[in-house]
Amino acid sequence: MSDLFSGYDLAGLHMNNRIVMAPMTRSRAVNTVANEQTALYYQQRASAGLIITEGSQISHQGVGYLFTPGMHSAEQIEGWKKVTGAVHEKGGKIFSQLWHVGRISHVTLQENGAAPVGASNKTAENATAFAYDENGNPARIQASQPRALSTEEVEGVVQDFAKAAANALEAGFDGVEIHGANGYLIEQFINAGINTREDRYGGNTAEGRLAFVLEVVDAVVAKIGRQRVGIRLSPFNRIFDMPAFEGEAQTWLELARLLSSRNLAYVHISNRKAIINNPHGKDFLEKFRKAYAGTLILAGEYTKEEGQRDLQEGLTDLVAFGRPFISNPDLVERLKNDWPLTSFDPATFYGGGQEGYTDYPEYQEVVDQVTN
Ligand SMILES: Cc1cc2nc3c(=O)[nH]c(=O)nc-3n(C[C@H](O)[C@H](O)[C@H](O)COP(=O)(O)O)c2cc1C
């Protein structure tokens, strides 16, 4: 029977357990480069069956937050080598999440103060980037009005994803996760309320709106091989001003079928709790599961019990935990032994130094401190 603590064959990559560390931006990169601290943070969490890193920009244009790392320069590749080396040394497996934020950006983050780019020129209302305010201080700021990418530029972004994937492999990653979730560029193309394009990447058809994500997948697969490619999606996501649209469920299920035939390492759904709580409910997840033939990862407010249940019911193959991994580097051991979890502190999620990053102890260290 499937169990959180049993091994798993991820397209030829052996995972020691079925627990995945979800991708989490921590905004601690120095000049967009991962460093020794990043390496230590991920190494501490290497007992996860698979680590998926924080989102890493595929290009300068793809950035939406200060202090996030990139995957498009030689220096960035060198920085990531420290991370992959540290995780592999502990027997862990690690994928890099490749990210283009699209319209969730700000002119102060873009080259020469240019407008961010998007599927259309629609601004993400009530959505913030992490950029510079008028006094030059880092702050959460309303995302700028974007400019719609031209058809040729979209093709260029597809190539940026492929190049970043090759860079990730050069840096020693076991694979990449294409960030197609949470209201960023790929989802901006999929959502009919945002994608008002009239070219072959839109045209008011589901086929057109899915063209970009499929071209990205195919270009990345052509570059590094299907077994090294996963993708993250968030059906019915409403964050960053993503509206409901007609035919939404069918669009996601069609994408599931199209991804099935590509035989990737996995598809990862980031917001299972939100899906369960919306009118489409668990029924949609079951339909998605049927439509997608390969390895599925689900994430979103999992407890051990819920994870075990979903594995045993066959709703998913792997279970991702996000925030619990921030404050419990040894989350796998804690879950296995039913040891108590340390609660996380949202105040230290983003930015800062080691506090709330590399200073969370393992359970055994806590016990030793108490008994000594
Ligand atoms: C601090 C923080 C940063 C996050 N950054 C990312 C990210 O870079 N990419 C992504 O796909 N999801 C990101 N997420 C979402 C998580 O991967 C995950 O889906 C979410 O936290 C729900 O899982 P949880 O309830 O186990 O935390 C982030 C979440 C948090 C709390």
The ligand as a MOL file (V3000), in Angstrom:
LIG
                    3D

  0  0  0     0  0            999 V3000
M  V30 BEGIN CTAB
M  V30 COUNTS 31 33 0 0 0
M  V30 BEGIN ATOM
M  V30 1 C 6.9550 31.6990 2.0720 0
M  V30 2 C 6.2980 31.0200 0.8990 0
M  V30 3 C 6.8610 31.1230 -0.3540 0
M  V30 4 C 6.2890 30.4670 -1.4450 0
M  V30 5 N 6.9130 30.5410 -2.6610 0
M  V30 6 C 6.4580 29.7830 -3.6920 0
M  V30 7 C 7.1990 29.6970 -4.9010 0
M  V30 8 O 8.2930 30.2740 -5.0740 0
M  V30 9 N 6.6740 28.9380 -5.8930 0
M  V30 10 C 5.4810 28.2630 -5.7580 0
M  V30 11 O 5.0480 27.5900 -6.6950 0
M  V30 12 N 4.7860 28.3130 -4.6070 0
M  V30 13 C 5.2460 29.0260 -3.5720 0
M  V30 14 N 4.5790 28.9990 -2.3660 0
M  V30 15 C 3.4080 28.0950 -2.1830 0
M  V30 16 C 3.8720 26.7640 -1.5570 0
M  V30 17 O 4.6690 26.0340 -2.4600 0
M  V30 18 C 2.7000 25.8570 -1.1490 0
M  V30 19 O 1.9380 25.5110 -2.2820 0
M  V30 20 C 1.7950 26.5250 -0.1290 0
M  V30 21 O 2.5360 27.0890 0.9330 0
M  V30 22 C 0.7670 25.5270 0.4420 0
M  V30 23 O 1.4090 24.4640 1.1080 0
M  V30 24 P 1.4900 24.4190 2.7380 0
M  V30 25 O 0.0770 24.6300 3.2270 0
M  V30 26 O 1.9980 23.0460 3.0410 0
M  V30 27 O 2.3830 25.5230 3.1570 0
M  V30 28 C 5.1010 29.6900 -1.2730 0
M  V30 29 C 4.5280 29.6140 -0.0040 0
M  V30 30 C 5.1100 30.2480 1.0830 0
M  V30 31 C 4.4830 30.0950 2.4390 0
M  V30 END ATOM
M  V30 BEGIN BOND
M  V30 1 1 1 2
M  V30 2 1 2 3
M  V30 3 2 2 30
M  V30 4 2 3 4
M  V30 5 1 4 5
M  V30 6 1 4 28
M  V30 7 2 5 6
M  V30 8 1 6 7
M  V30 9 1 6 13
M  V30 10 2 7 8
M  V30 11 1 7 9
M  V30 12 1 9 10
M  V30 13 2 10 11
M  V30 14 1 10 12
M  V30 15 2 12 13
M  V30 16 1 13 14
M  V30 17 1 14 15
M  V30 18 1 14 28
M  V30 19 1 15 16
M  V30 20 1 16 17
M  V30 21 1 16 18
M  V30 22 1 18 19
M  V30 23 1 18 20
M  V30 24 1 20 21
M  V30 25 1 20 22
M  V30 26 1 22 23
M  V30 27 1 23 24
M  V30 28 2 24 25
M  V30 29 1 24 26
M  V30 30 1 24 27
M  V30 31 2 28 29
M  V30 32 1 29 30
M  V30 33 1 30 31
M  V30 END BOND
M  V30 END CTAB
M  END
